[in-house]
């Protein structure tokens, strides 16, 4: 997954496919991604899911998104 790492402290993705993980992921929901180079080598990403914990999921379930600082701060406050 190609992330924009320019001055980013947090990374966010949107779920586009939850068919194998309907309890853990919601389609069209924004999730925080934790960079994990080891997982990326296996086409996986580390996501903080509905449980509030981070787990590995297939990278093709998500697309990266860039958020404005205000939106990012709002999401982090309610997380």
Buried (B, 14 or more C-beta within 10 A) or exposed (E): BEBEEEEEEEBBBBBEBBEEBEEBBBEEEBBBBEEBEEBBEEEBBBBBBBEEEBBEBEBEBBEBBEBEEEEBEEBEEEE
